[in-house]
C-alpha cells in the first residue's frame, strides 16, 4: 500500500497535479500540518506525552497528511539515548510512520565533556548543532510549536 501511495505522489508531482509546499518537508508533499515538538524536560511522563501526541496526530490526520518533528535538547536528551531506553521501540515505530527525531549537538558535547564519552543515540536520530536554534528556524519556516 505504501508503494502505491508513493507512486501516486510521484506521478501527481511530476504531472504538476499537486505541488509540494516549498520550504517544508519534501518527503511529505501532501502534509498540510507541520508540527515540531520540543522535549526539554527530564521527566519520563513528558517523554510519554510527546510520543502519545505524535502517535495520536499520525492516526488522526493520517501519516501522509501530517509532518511531525521532535527536537530534544538540554534535560530532554535522555529520551533519545540508545542505552537502556524503554521508549526506543515506540520511537522506531513513529519513525516508520514518518516522524523525525533530532537531538541537540551542544547538549551532547556537554555530556561528552562530563563523562569523557559521547552518548549513543537511538538509531535514526539526527544531530543538529543548536537544538533551540533548530526549533526557532523550523517555527519561522511554518512549523507549529507544541510543548506538552
C-alpha positions as protocol buffer text, in pm:
chain_id: "A"
residue {
  index: 1
  type: UNK
  ca { x: 0 y: 0 z: 0 }
}
residue {
  index: 2
  type: UNK
  ca { x: 284 y: 240 z: 86 }
}
residue {
  index: 3
  type: UNK
  ca { x: 439 y: 178 z: -256 }
}
residue {
  index: 4
  type: UNK
  ca { x: 113 y: 260 z: -433 }
}
residue {
  index: 5
  type: UNK
  ca { x: 72 y: 584 z: -238 }
}
residue {
  index: 6
  type: UNK
  ca { x: 435 y: 675 z: -306 }
}
residue {
  index: 7
  type: UNK
  ca { x: 393 y: 613 z: -681 }
}
residue {
  index: 8
  type: UNK
  ca { x: 73 y: 817 z: -688 }
}
residue {
  index: 9
  type: UNK
  ca { x: 253 y: 1104 z: -515 }
}
residue {
  index: 10
  type: UNK
  ca { x: 544 y: 1086 z: -761 }
}
residue {
  index: 11
  type: UNK
  ca { x: 309 y: 1081 z: -1061 }
}
residue {
  index: 12
  type: UNK
  ca { x: 98 y: 1368 z: -923 }
}
residue {
  index: 13
  type: UNK
  ca { x: 407 y: 1579 z: -855 }
}
residue {
  index: 14
  type: UNK
  ca { x: 563 y: 1505 z: -1195 }
}
residue {
  index: 15
  type: UNK
  ca { x: 243 y: 1593 z: -1380 }
}
residue {
  index: 16
  type: UNK
  ca { x: 202 y: 1913 z: -1181 }
}
residue {
  index: 17
  type: UNK
  ca { x: -135 y: 1799 z: -1043 }
}
residue {
  index: 18
  type: UNK
  ca { x: -7 y: 1860 z: -692 }
}
residue {
  index: 19
  type: UNK
  ca { x: 268 y: 2095 z: -584 }
}
residue {
  index: 20
  type: UNK
  ca { x: 477 y: 2043 z: -276 }
}
residue {
  index: 21
  type: UNK
  ca { x: 477 y: 2330 z: -29 }
}
residue {
  index: 22
  type: UNK
  ca { x: 817 y: 2495 z: -65 }
}
residue {
  index: 23
  type: UNK
  ca { x: 1050 y: 2516 z: 228 }
}
residue {
  index: 24
  type: UNK
  ca { x: 890 y: 2248 z: 445 }
}
residue {
  index: 25
  type: UNK
  ca { x: 924 y: 1869 z: 422 }
}
residue {
  index: 26
  type: UNK
  ca { x: 961 y: 1748 z: 63 }
}
residue {
  index: 27
  type: UNK
  ca { x: 919 y: 1391 z: 192 }
}
residue {
  index: 28
  type: UNK
  ca { x: 558 y: 1472 z: 286 }
}
residue {
  index: 29
  type: UNK
  ca { x: 418 y: 1665 z: -12 }
}
residue {
  index: 30
  type: UNK
  ca { x: 55 y: 1622 z: 96 }
}
residue {
  index: 31
  type: UNK
  ca { x: 107 y: 1729 z: 456 }
}
residue {
  index: 32
  type: UNK
  ca { x: -78 y: 2048 z: 531 }
}
residue {
  index: 33
  type: UNK
  ca { x: 2 y: 2044 z: 902 }
}
residue {
  index: 34
  type: UNK
  ca { x: 362 y: 2074 z: 1018 }
}
residue {
  index: 35
  type: UNK
  ca { x: 434 y: 2021 z: 1387 }
}
residue {
  index: 36
  type: UNK
  ca { x: 754 y: 2047 z: 1588 }
}
residue {
  index: 37
  type: UNK
  ca { x: 754 y: 1924 z: 1946 }
}
residue {
  index: 38
  type: UNK
  ca { x: 1025 y: 2009 z: 2190 }
}
residue {
  index: 39
  type: UNK
  ca { x: 1150 y: 1783 z: 2465 }
}
residue {
  index: 40
  type: UNK
  ca { x: 1349 y: 1980 z: 2718 }
}
residue {
  index: 41
  type: UNK
  ca { x: 1233 y: 1821 z: 3046 }
}
residue {
  index: 42
  type: UNK
  ca { x: 1390 y: 1521 z: 3219 }
}
residue {
  index: 43
  type: UNK
  ca { x: 1050 y: 1380 z: 3314 }
}
residue {
  index: 44
  type: UNK
  ca { x: 969 y: 1041 z: 3152 }
}
residue {
  index: 45
  type: UNK
  ca { x: 600 y: 1136 z: 3178 }
}
residue {
  index: 46
  type: UNK
  ca { x: 679 y: 1421 z: 2939 }
}
residue {
  index: 47
  type: UNK
  ca { x: 857 y: 1180 z: 2703 }
}
residue {
  index: 48
  type: UNK
  ca { x: 549 y: 957 z: 2708 }
}
residue {
  index: 49
  type: UNK
  ca { x: 322 y: 1255 z: 2634 }
}
residue {
  index: 50
  type: UNK
  ca { x: 530 y: 1360 z: 2330 }
}
residue {
  index: 51
  type: UNK
  ca { x: 522 y: 1007 z: 2190 }
}
residue {
  index: 52
  type: UNK
  ca { x: 149 y: 970 z: 2261 }
}
residue {
  index: 53
  type: UNK
  ca { x: 68 y: 1303 z: 2094 }
}
residue {
  index: 54
  type: UNK
  ca { x: 279 y: 1210 z: 1789 }
}
residue {
  index: 55
  type: UNK
  ca { x: 103 y: 877 z: 1761 }
}
residue {
  index: 56
  type: UNK
  ca { x: -243 y: 1032 z: 1801 }
}
residue {
  index: 57
  type: UNK
  ca { x: -173 y: 1303 z: 1542 }
}
residue {
  index: 58
  type: UNK
  ca { x: -39 y: 1048 z: 1293 }
}
residue {
  index: 59
  type: UNK
  ca { x: -354 y: 841 z: 1336 }
}
residue {
  index: 60
  type: UNK
  ca { x: -588 y: 1142 z: 1338 }
}
residue {
  index: 61
  type: UNK
  ca { x: -451 y: 1313 z: 1029 }
}
residue {
  index: 62
  type: UNK
  ca { x: -307 y: 1010 z: 851 }
}
residue {
  index: 63
  type: UNK
  ca { x: 69 y: 979 z: 820 }
}
residue {
  index: 64
  type: UNK
  ca { x: 79 y: 1137 z: 473 }
}
residue {
  index: 65
  type: UNK
  ca { x: -116 y: 1444 z: 584 }
}
residue {
  index: 66
  type: UNK
  ca { x: 89 y: 1549 z: 887 }
}
residue {
  index: 67
  type: UNK
  ca { x: 458 y: 1625 z: 923 }
}
residue {
  index: 68
  type: UNK
  ca { x: 598 y: 1581 z: 1275 }
}
residue {
  index: 69
  type: UNK
  ca { x: 944 y: 1664 z: 1405 }
}
residue {
  index: 70
  type: UNK
  ca { x: 1066 y: 1615 z: 1762 }
}
residue {
  index: 71
  type: UNK
  ca { x: 1369 y: 1805 z: 1891 }
}
residue {
  index: 72
  type: UNK
  ca { x: 1532 y: 1710 z: 2223 }
}
residue {
  index: 73
  type: UNK
  ca { x: 1773 y: 1943 z: 2398 }
}
residue {
  index: 74
  type: UNK
  ca { x: 1902 y: 2003 z: 2749 }
}
residue {
  index: 75
  type: UNK
  ca { x: 1739 y: 1778 z: 3006 }
}
residue {
  index: 76
  type: UNK
  ca { x: 1522 y: 1618 z: 2734 }
}
residue {
  index: 77
  type: UNK
  ca { x: 1811 y: 1445 z: 2553 }
}
residue {
  index: 78
  type: UNK
  ca { x: 1794 y: 1122 z: 2760 }
}
residue {
  index: 79
  type: UNK
  ca { x: 1467 y: 1044 z: 2579 }
}
residue {
  index: 80
  type: UNK
  ca { x: 1675 y: 967 z: 2269 }
}
residue {
  index: 81
  type: UNK
  ca { x: 1973 y: 788 z: 2426 }
}
residue {
  index: 82
  type: UNK
  ca { x: 2028 y: 436 z: 2294 }
}
residue {
  index: 83
  type: UNK
  ca { x: 2133 y: 276 z: 2623 }
}
residue {
  index: 84
  type: UNK
  ca { x: 1852 y: 132 z: 2840 }
}
residue {
  index: 85
  type: UNK
  ca { x: 1584 y: 331 z: 2659 }
}
residue {
  index: 86
  type: UNK
  ca { x: 1235 y: 198 z: 2730 }
}
residue {
  index: 87
  type: UNK
  ca { x: 1098 y: 427 z: 2457 }
}
residue {
  index: 88
  type: UNK
  ca { x: 1321 y: 304 z: 2170 }
}
residue {
  index: 89
  type: UNK
  ca { x: 1058 y: 70 z: 2020 }
}
residue {
  index: 90
  type: UNK
  ca { x: 796 y: 346 z: 2019 }
}
residue {
  index: 91
  type: UNK
  ca { x: 1045 y: 588 z: 1865 }
}
residue {
  index: 92
  type: UNK
  ca { x: 1129 y: 335 z: 1591 }
}
residue {
  index: 93
  type: UNK
  ca { x: 759 y: 280 z: 1523 }
}
residue {
  index: 94
  type: UNK
  ca { x: 696 y: 654 z: 1492 }
}
residue {
  index: 95
  type: UNK
  ca { x: 998 y: 686 z: 1262 }
}
residue {
  index: 96
  type: UNK
  ca { x: 843 y: 420 z: 1037 }
}
residue {
  index: 97
  type: UNK
  ca { x: 538 y: 648 z: 1016 }
}
residue {
  index: 98
  type: UNK
  ca { x: 746 y: 948 z: 912 }
}
residue {
  index: 99
  type: UNK
  ca { x: 810 y: 1119 z: 1246 }
}
residue {
  index: 100
  type: UNK
  ca { x: 1162 y: 1265 z: 1253 }
}
residue {
  index: 101
  type: UNK
  ca { x: 1372 y: 1295 z: 1570 }
}
residue {
  index: 102
  type: UNK
  ca { x: 1652 y: 1545 z: 1629 }
}
residue {
  index: 103
  type: UNK
  ca { x: 1893 y: 1596 z: 1918 }
}
residue {
  index: 104
  type: UNK
  ca { x: 2098 y: 1898 z: 2021 }
}
residue {
  index: 105
  type: UNK
  ca { x: 2469 y: 1858 z: 1946 }
}
residue {
  index: 106
  type: UNK
  ca { x: 2563 y: 2119 z: 2206 }
}
residue {
  index: 107
  type: UNK
  ca { x: 2396 y: 1910 z: 2476 }
}
residue {
  index: 108
  type: UNK
  ca { x: 2577 y: 1600 z: 2352 }
}
residue {
  index: 109
  type: UNK
  ca { x: 2907 y: 1793 z: 2359 }
}
residue {
  index: 110
  type: UNK
  ca { x: 2843 y: 1889 z: 2722 }
}
residue {
  index: 111
  type: UNK
  ca { x: 2754 y: 1530 z: 2815 }
}
residue {
  index: 112
  type: UNK
  ca { x: 3073 y: 1410 z: 2646 }
}
residue {
  index: 113
  type: UNK
  ca { x: 3289 y: 1663 z: 2833 }
}
residue {
  index: 114
  type: UNK
  ca { x: 3143 y: 1544 z: 3165 }
}
residue {
  index: 115
  type: UNK
  ca { x: 3162 y: 1169 z: 3104 }
}
residue {
  index: 116
  type: UNK
  ca { x: 3453 y: 1161 z: 2853 }
}
residue {
  index: 117
  type: UNK
  ca { x: 3234 y: 955 z: 2620 }
}
residue {
  index: 118
  type: UNK
  ca { x: 2983 y: 1070 z: 2360 }
}
residue {
  index: 119
  type: UNK
  ca { x: 2644 y: 913 z: 2428 }
}
residue {
  index: 120
  type: UNK
  ca { x: 2491 y: 698 z: 2155 }
}
residue {
  index: 121
  type: UNK
  ca { x: 2151 y: 791 z: 2020 }
}
residue {
  index: 122
  type: UNK
  ca { x: 1860 y: 573 z: 1917 }
}
residue {
  index: 123
  type: UNK
  ca { x: 1903 y: 471 z: 1553 }
}
residue {
  index: 124
  type: UNK
  ca { x: 1775 y: 731 z: 1308 }
}
residue {
  index: 125
  type: UNK
  ca { x: 1805 y: 1034 z: 1536 }
}
residue {
  index: 126
  type: UNK
  ca { x: 1969 y: 1326 z: 1357 }
}
residue {
  index: 127
  type: UNK
  ca { x: 2207 y: 1562 z: 1537 }
}
residue {
  index: 128
  type: UNK
  ca { x: 2162 y: 1938 z: 1490 }
}
residue {
  index: 129
  type: UNK
  ca { x: 2426 y: 2158 z: 1649 }
}
residue {
  index: 130
  type: UNK
  ca { x: 2199 y: 2402 z: 1833 }
}
residue {
  index: 131
  type: UNK
  ca { x: 1865 y: 2248 z: 1930 }
}
residue {
  index: 132
  type: UNK
  ca { x: 1691 y: 2572 z: 2027 }
}
residue {
  index: 133
  type: UNK
  ca { x: 1806 y: 2742 z: 1705 }
}
residue {
  index: 134
  type: UNK
  ca { x: 1673 y: 2445 z: 1506 }
}
residue {
  index: 135
  type: UNK
  ca { x: 1337 y: 2484 z: 1685 }
}
residue {
  index: 136
  type: UNK
  ca { x: 1324 y: 2858 z: 1614 }
}
residue {
  index: 137
  type: UNK
  ca { x: 1421 y: 2810 z: 1248 }
}
residue {
  index: 138
  type: UNK
  ca { x: 1151 y: 2546 z: 1198 }
}
residue {
  index: 139
  type: UNK
  ca { x: 889 y: 2774 z: 1357 }
}
residue {
  index: 140
  type: UNK
  ca { x: 997 y: 3054 z: 1121 }
}
residue {
  index: 141
  type: UNK
  ca { x: 956 y: 2813 z: 827 }
}
residue {
  index: 142
  type: UNK
  ca { x: 596 y: 2741 z: 926 }
}
residue {
  index: 143
  type: UNK
  ca { x: 606 y: 2459 z: 1179 }
}
residue {
  index: 144
  type: UNK
  ca { x: 369 y: 2483 z: 1475 }
}
residue {
  index: 145
  type: UNK
  ca { x: 549 y: 2452 z: 1809 }
}
residue {
  index: 146
  type: UNK
  ca { x: 392 y: 2220 z: 2064 }
}
residue {
  index: 147
  type: UNK
  ca { x: 549 y: 2183 z: 2407 }
}
residue {
  index: 148
  type: UNK
  ca { x: 338 y: 1934 z: 2603 }
}
